[in-house]
Amino acid sequence: MPEAPRTTLGLSYFGNRYLDHANVDLRAMAEMGADFVVHVMSEADLRWNPGTMTELAALTREAGMRAWMTPWGLGGVFGGESASYVVGEHPEACQRDSDGRHLPALCPRQSVFRELIEQWLDAAAAAGVEIVQWDELHLALPYRGAMERWACRCDACQEAFQERFDAPMPGTATPEVVRLLDDLMHDTLAWMVASAGERGMGSAIVLLANDDYDAGMWRAAASLPGVRAFGTTAFWYFYGISEPEMPAYLSTWAERTVQATVGTGAEPMGWVQAFKVPAGREAEIEAAVETLIRSGVTTIAAWSYLACAAMSGLAPDNPDATWDAVNRAFAQVVTARE
């Protein structure tokens, strides 16, 4: 009988740039059984803390874990509660909605976006990061499903539409518009993964668990050369999923993840929500980890260390109880793989 694949555990870490304190935290994560830590590097970190990020990655490796890094809120197009300098400095490179109104996020088609990613990747490579996590790449407004107001319809997107279809870009989300923007998202991911690979780093791609799901797009993303992990943030509390519905909900997204990764070089990955947890529902975290493992997900990470207790907008009703649940869930995995 083949041996069950080893479950890899991770945690995200942010909100602290004091290295002595970080060293204590990182060693505590290693003792929990974490195999990797996803550090967040925002535009503020890129400008003011690149050396600190290098030291954080080094401390992670010294604690026996792998250092990952994610572009937290970069350009307003990735996940993360961090503001973008570049959005304010380059309004001409920002997205426009279908009515031409400015949106506070760079368009991935614009050269300003690519220059920002190149700078970020250089800093991540200098830090000795093993994996870059491209987290929740998205446009500022949904464009699938015949949305009345959608993005992006900036000058660069209009020019691309004209060149491809030999017609002006319409103000409605026609099938041609959807195709153009789908290709923009895939091509952006492909370019970022390749750019990370040129710097000696692998990639993890994490997509949103929402109505934009498309099996073909997920499969294409997971199949990109250099993608080491592929998954989603099926944050059930965030999406208002009830306790009885949670197992089926997580199983659905886990199965979609596994299907996307079969036969590729990417491990199926699932993020577990450990923020904004309602009081009395903390035990669902343990059930969530069990559900992901049972569904075939082999890389599991929790967002975030100490249950985001330092952020009042994200903190659970009972951070201590939430973090205890994460610890119990990790302990069960560690015991099972010993």
Order of alpha helices (4+ residues) and beta strands (2+ residues): beta-alpha-beta-alpha-alpha-beta-alpha-beta-beta-alpha-beta-alpha-alpha-beta-alpha-beta-alpha-beta-alpha-beta-alpha
